[in-house]
Amino acid sequence: MNFLIVVITFFTMEGITWLIHKYIMHGLLWKLHKDHHDHSNEGHMEKNDYFFVIFAVPTIVLMYLGTMQGFNFYFYIALGITLYGMAYFFVHDIFIHQRIKVLRDTQNPYLLAIRRAHKQHHKHTGKEHGECFGFLWVPVKYFRMYFNKKKA
Protein backbone atom coordinates (compact mmCIF):
# COMPACT_ATOMS: atom_id res chain seq x y z
CA MET A 1 0.00 0.00 0.00
CA ASN A 2 2.82 2.45 0.84
CA PHE A 3 4.46 1.84 -2.53
CA LEU A 4 1.13 2.61 -4.22
CA ILE A 5 0.88 5.91 -2.31
CA VAL A 6 4.36 6.88 -3.55
CA VAL A 7 3.53 5.98 -7.19
CA ILE A 8 0.14 7.73 -7.18
CA THR A 9 1.68 10.82 -5.59
CA PHE A 10 4.52 10.86 -8.15
CA PHE A 11 2.10 10.82 -11.10
CA THR A 12 -0.37 13.21 -9.44
CA MET A 13 2.49 15.69 -9.18
CA GLU A 14 2.47 16.04 -12.98
CA GLY A 15 -1.01 17.58 -12.85
CA ILE A 16 -0.16 19.69 -9.83
CA THR A 17 3.03 20.87 -11.54
CA TRP A 18 1.06 21.83 -14.67
CA LEU A 19 -1.39 23.87 -12.58
CA ILE A 20 1.33 25.55 -10.52
CA HIS A 21 3.40 26.32 -13.61
CA LYS A 22 0.49 27.81 -15.55
CA TYR A 23 -1.36 29.69 -12.82
CA ILE A 24 1.25 30.52 -10.19
CA MET A 25 4.62 30.67 -11.97
CA HIS A 26 3.03 32.39 -15.00
CA GLY A 27 0.63 34.31 -12.75
CA LEU A 28 0.99 35.45 -9.16
CA LEU A 29 4.73 34.64 -8.87
CA TRP A 30 5.80 35.62 -12.40
CA LYS A 31 8.47 37.93 -10.88
CA LEU A 32 10.33 34.82 -9.69
CA HIS A 33 9.84 32.84 -12.89
CA LYS A 34 10.45 35.64 -15.41
CA ASP A 35 14.25 35.39 -15.50
CA HIS A 36 13.91 31.73 -16.49
CA HIS A 37 12.25 32.88 -19.73
CA ASP A 38 14.07 36.09 -20.58
CA HIS A 39 17.51 35.00 -19.30
CA SER A 40 17.97 38.39 -17.61
CA ASN A 41 20.11 36.84 -14.87
CA GLU A 42 23.60 36.06 -16.13
CA GLY A 43 24.75 34.03 -13.12
CA HIS A 44 24.33 30.33 -12.47
CA MET A 45 21.33 30.92 -10.22
CA GLU A 46 18.01 32.45 -11.21
CA LYS A 47 15.19 33.86 -9.09
CA ASN A 48 13.26 30.92 -10.53
CA ASP A 49 15.48 28.61 -8.46
CA TYR A 50 13.66 29.80 -5.33
CA PHE A 51 10.79 27.55 -6.39
CA PHE A 52 12.88 24.56 -5.27
CA VAL A 53 12.81 25.95 -1.74
CA ILE A 54 9.14 26.95 -1.95
CA PHE A 55 8.17 23.44 -3.07
CA ALA A 56 10.48 21.72 -0.58
CA VAL A 57 8.91 23.30 2.51
CA PRO A 58 5.52 21.49 2.37
CA THR A 59 7.33 18.27 1.50
CA ILE A 60 9.60 18.60 4.54
CA VAL A 61 6.57 19.31 6.74
CA LEU A 62 4.78 16.22 5.38
CA MET A 63 7.89 14.11 5.92
CA TYR A 64 8.20 15.36 9.49
CA LEU A 65 4.53 14.73 10.25
CA GLY A 66 4.82 11.33 8.62
CA THR A 67 7.60 10.22 10.95
CA MET A 68 6.30 11.55 14.26
CA GLN A 69 4.50 8.31 15.19
CA GLY A 70 6.09 5.77 12.93
CA PHE A 71 5.81 6.03 9.18
CA ASN A 72 2.32 7.04 8.09
CA PHE A 73 0.83 8.06 4.74
CA TYR A 74 2.17 11.64 5.02
CA PHE A 75 5.68 10.25 4.83
CA TYR A 76 4.92 8.27 1.68
CA ILE A 77 3.22 11.25 0.05
CA ALA A 78 6.34 13.31 0.84
CA LEU A 79 8.49 10.54 -0.62
CA GLY A 80 6.48 10.59 -3.87
CA ILE A 81 6.82 14.39 -4.07
CA THR A 82 10.56 14.13 -3.37
CA LEU A 83 11.06 11.56 -6.13
CA TYR A 84 9.11 13.75 -8.55
CA GLY A 85 11.25 16.74 -7.55
CA MET A 86 14.40 14.74 -8.21
CA ALA A 87 13.09 13.66 -11.62
CA TYR A 88 12.18 17.27 -12.38
CA PHE A 89 15.66 18.46 -11.45
CA PHE A 90 17.43 15.84 -13.56
CA VAL A 91 15.20 16.25 -16.62
CA HIS A 92 14.57 20.01 -16.50
CA ASP A 93 17.80 21.45 -15.14
CA ILE A 94 20.34 18.88 -16.22
CA PHE A 95 18.91 17.41 -19.44
CA ILE A 96 16.82 20.23 -20.94
CA HIS A 97 18.73 23.31 -19.76
CA GLN A 98 22.10 21.55 -19.72
CA ARG A 99 23.33 22.91 -16.38
CA ILE A 100 25.45 19.78 -16.52
CA LYS A 101 26.35 18.74 -20.06
CA VAL A 102 24.87 15.24 -20.46
CA LEU A 103 22.65 13.54 -23.03
CA ARG A 104 23.20 16.34 -25.53
CA ASP A 105 23.05 14.02 -28.52
CA THR A 106 20.33 11.65 -27.35
CA GLN A 107 18.16 10.02 -29.97
CA ASN A 108 15.59 8.84 -27.43
CA PRO A 109 12.19 9.89 -28.84
CA TYR A 110 10.64 10.45 -25.41
CA LEU A 111 13.45 12.77 -24.28
CA LEU A 112 13.47 14.59 -27.64
CA ALA A 113 9.70 15.17 -27.40
CA ILE A 114 10.02 16.62 -23.90
CA ARG A 115 12.92 18.84 -24.97
CA ARG A 116 10.98 20.08 -28.01
CA ALA A 117 7.85 20.89 -25.99
CA HIS A 118 9.97 22.78 -23.48
CA LYS A 119 11.52 24.81 -26.29
CA GLN A 120 8.00 25.67 -27.44
CA HIS A 121 7.21 26.78 -23.89
CA HIS A 122 10.27 29.04 -23.82
CA LYS A 123 9.57 30.70 -27.15
CA HIS A 124 7.15 32.87 -25.17
CA THR A 125 9.18 35.33 -23.10
CA GLY A 126 6.14 36.88 -21.44
CA LYS A 127 3.79 35.34 -18.93
CA GLU A 128 0.85 35.24 -21.36
CA HIS A 129 0.26 32.96 -24.36
CA GLY A 130 2.26 30.12 -22.87
CA GLU A 131 1.99 26.49 -23.87
CA CYS A 132 3.38 23.14 -22.77
CA PHE A 133 3.26 23.61 -19.01
CA GLY A 134 3.73 19.91 -18.35
CA PHE A 135 6.96 18.19 -17.51
CA LEU A 136 6.91 14.41 -17.91
CA TRP A 137 3.84 14.40 -20.14
CA VAL A 138 3.57 16.97 -22.91
CA PRO A 139 1.05 17.32 -25.76
CA VAL A 140 0.88 14.17 -27.87
CA LYS A 141 1.93 16.01 -31.05
CA TYR A 142 5.49 16.25 -29.70
CA PHE A 143 5.66 12.54 -29.00
CA ARG A 144 4.32 11.84 -32.51
CA MET A 145 7.08 13.98 -34.03
CA TYR A 146 9.80 11.72 -32.67
CA PHE A 147 8.15 8.32 -32.27
CA ASN A 148 6.96 8.37 -35.91
CA LYS A 149 10.53 9.01 -37.09
CA LYS A 150 11.57 5.71 -35.53
CA LYS A 151 9.00 3.85 -37.65
CA ALA A 152 10.07 5.44 -40.93
Stockholm file with secondary structure:
# STOCKHOLM 1.0

chainA/1-152         MNFLIVVITFFTMEGITWLIHKYIMHGLLWKLHKDHHDHSNEGHMEKNDYFFVIFAVPTIVLMYLGTMQGFNFYFYIALGITLYGMAYFFVHDIFIHQRIKVLRDTQNPYLLAIRRAHKQHHKHTGKEHGECFGFLWVPVKYFRMYFNKKKA
#=GR chainA/1-152 SS CHHHHHHHHHHHHHHHHHHHIIIIIIIITHHHHHHHHHCCCCSSCCGGGHHHHHHHHHHHHHHHHHHTTSSCHHHHHHHHHHHHHHHHIIIIIIIISCSSCCSTTCCCHHHHHHHHHHHHHHTCCSSSSCCCCCSSSCCHHHHHHHHHHHHC
#=GC SS_cons         CHHHHHHHHHHHHHHHHHHHIIIIIIIITHHHHHHHHHCCCCSSCCGGGHHHHHHHHHHHHHHHHHHTTSSCHHHHHHHHHHHHHHHHIIIIIIIISCSSCCSTTCCCHHHHHHHHHHHHHHTCCSSSSCCCCCSSSCCHHHHHHHHHHHHC
//
